[in-house]
């Protein structure tokens, strides 16, 4: 028997058929789905929560981890660990990283990431090379001007900022350099000709988004 072949007896035929159909629809194989199921079961048995499945870009800061218990991160396209995630925080809260396309972490925790990661395509500390955005993560108060945005070579993604303020000189040209804003407690925009819905569409999971008069 091939060392990569595992036979499991007693699998319900109807469940097997439905999983086969699902695997084909998702462009995956049954082994992938089985691994996901096994990982989820092991995570629950160890008191770990599985997160990340099906997410395009998952950005986690030290503050995010401190709100969780133990987590297993599975199946996201890009996982970005904030610069403020230190060895102690990572070791305490992350049980396993599996099946993520690209994992980006600071050099200080990269050895720990490598020790618990499996099935990932790229694991690196080179953020600029593997991301389409510049990520600003985990700050208390931040004021961003038009010039700040225009000077950025890439669109800017803001996450986990307590108070994010865009200055009065924000215009449509600079607004286009904002990739997205997520998990910020307060976000403040100046009054501009930019439609409100376009502004709100940039924001997700934010506490309060206001447009100043």
C-alpha positions in Angstrom: 0.0 0.0 0.0 1.2 3.5 -0.9 2.4 5.4 2.2 0.1 8.3 1.3 -3.0 6.0 1.1 -5.2 5.6 4.1 -8.2 3.4 4.2 -11.1 4.3 6.5 -13.8 1.8 7.1 -17.4 2.5 7.9 -17.9 5.8 5.9 -21.6 6.5 5.2 -22.0 6.2 1.4 -24.5 9.1 1.2 -22.1 11.4 3.0 -19.3 10.2 0.8 -21.3 10.9 -2.3 -22.2 14.4 -1.1 -18.6 15.2 -0.2 -17.5 14.0 -3.6 -19.9 16.5 -5.3 -18.8 19.3 -3.0 -15.1 18.6 -3.6 -15.6 18.8 -7.3 -17.6 22.1 -7.0 -14.8 23.6 -5.0 -12.0 22.3 -7.1 -10.6 20.3 -4.2 -10.1 16.6 -3.5 -11.7 14.4 -0.8 -8.4 14.3 1.1 -8.6 18.1 1.6 -12.1 18.0 2.9 -11.2 15.1 5.2 -8.2 17.0 6.5 -10.4 20.0 7.3 -12.9 17.8 9.2 -10.1 16.0 11.1 -8.5 19.3 12.0 -11.8 20.8 13.2 -12.4 17.7 15.4 -8.9 17.9 16.9 -9.3 21.6 17.5 -12.5 21.1 19.4 -11.0 18.3 21.5 -8.1 20.5 22.4 -10.3 23.5 23.2 -9.2 25.3 20.1 -11.4 27.3 17.8 -11.0 26.9 14.0 -11.0 30.2 12.1 -10.1 31.5 8.6 -11.8 28.9 6.4 -12.7 30.5 3.0 -11.4 34.0 3.9 -9.5 35.9 1.3 -7.3 38.1 3.5 -7.2 37.6 7.3 -5.3 40.2 9.3 -4.8 39.5 13.0 -3.2 41.8 15.5 -2.0 41.2 19.1 -5.2 42.7 20.3 -7.3 40.3 18.2 -5.5 37.3 19.7 -5.9 38.6 23.2 -9.7 38.5 22.7 -9.5 34.8 21.8 -8.5 31.5 23.5 -6.5 29.0 21.4 -7.2 29.1 17.7 -6.4 27.0 14.7 -6.1 29.0 11.5 -7.1 27.0 8.4 -7.7 27.6 4.7 -7.5 31.4 4.2 -5.8 32.7 1.1 -3.6 35.2 2.8 -2.9 35.4 6.6 -1.2 38.5 7.8 0.0 38.6 11.4 0.4 42.1 12.7 3.8 43.6 13.5 2.8 43.8 17.1 2.2 40.0 17.5 5.0 38.9 19.7 6.3 35.4 20.5 4.4 35.1 23.8 1.1 36.2 22.2 1.5 33.9 19.2 2.6 30.9 21.3 -0.3 31.3 23.8 -3.1 31.7 21.3 -2.2 29.9 18.0 -2.4 26.1 18.0 -1.8 25.5 14.3 -1.8 27.1 10.9 -2.8 24.8 8.0 -3.6 25.1 4.3 -3.2 28.9 4.0 -1.9 30.2 0.7 0.5 32.9 2.0 1.4 33.5 5.6 3.1 36.8 6.4 4.7 37.3 9.9 7.4 39.5 11.4 10.9 38.1 11.6 10.6 37.8 15.4 7.9 35.1 15.3 8.8 33.5 11.9 10.5 30.5 13.5 7.4 29.8 15.7 5.2 30.1 12.7 7.3 27.7 10.7 7.2 25.2 13.5 3.4 24.9 13.6 2.4 25.6 10.0 1.7 22.9 7.4 0.3 22.8 3.9 1.0 26.5 3.2 2.3 27.7 -0.1 4.4 30.7 1.1 5.6 31.6 4.6 7.5 34.9 4.7 8.4 38.1 6.5 8.6 40.0 3.3 5.3 41.9 3.4 5.7 44.2 0.4 6.6 41.4 -2.0 3.6 39.3 -1.2 0.8 41.8 -0.6 -1.1 44.1 -2.9 -1.6 46.6 -0.1 0.3 48.4 2.6 -1.3 47.3 5.9 -1.6 49.6 8.9 -2.6 47.5 11.8 -3.1 47.9 15.6 -2.8 51.6 16.5 -4.6 53.8 19.0 -5.1 57.1 17.2 -4.1 57.8 13.6 -4.7 60.9 11.4 -4.2 60.4 7.7 -3.8 63.3 5.2 -4.3 63.4 1.4 -0.6 63.5 1.0 0.0 60.5 3.1 -2.3 58.4 0.9 -0.9 59.8 -2.4 2.7 59.0 -1.3 1.9 55.4 -0.8 3.0 53.1 -3.7 0.1 50.7 -3.0 -3.4 51.0 -1.8 -3.6 51.2 2.0 -5.5 48.8 4.3 -6.4 50.0 7.8 -7.3 47.5 10.5 -7.7 47.5 14.3 -7.2 51.2 14.7 -9.0 52.7 17.7 -9.5 56.1 16.2 -8.9 56.6 12.5 -9.3 60.2 11.2 -8.9 61.3 7.6 -8.0 65.0 7.3 -10.1 67.7 5.7 -8.0 67.7 2.5 -9.2 64.2 1.5 -10.3 64.2 -2.1 -11.5 61.5 -4.6 -7.9 60.9 -5.9 -6.6 60.2 -2.4 -9.8 58.2 -1.5 -9.0 55.7 -4.2 -5.8 54.8 -2.4 -7.8 53.4 0.6 -8.1 49.7 0.0 -10.4 48.9 3.0 -11.0 49.7 6.6 -11.9 47.0 9.1 -12.3 46.4 12.8 -11.7 50.1 13.7 -13.6 51.5 16.7 -14.0 55.0 15.3 -13.6 56.2 11.7 -14.0 59.9 10.8 -14.2 61.3 7.2 -14.4 64.9 6.2 -17.4 66.2 4.1 -16.5 65.6 0.5 -18.3 65.1 -2.9 -17.6 61.4 -2.5 -20.9 59.6 -2.2 -21.6 58.4 1.4 -22.3 54.8 0.2 -18.8 54.7 -1.4 -17.3 55.7 1.9 -19.3 53.2 3.9 -18.5 50.4 1.5 -14.8 50.8 2.4 -15.6 50.0 6.1 -16.4 46.6 7.6 -16.8 45.6 11.2 -16.2 49.2 12.4 -17.8 50.6 15.6 -18.7 54.0 14.3 -18.2 55.7 11.0 -18.9 59.4 10.8 -18.7 62.1 8.1 -17.8 65.5 9.6 -19.8 68.6 8.6 
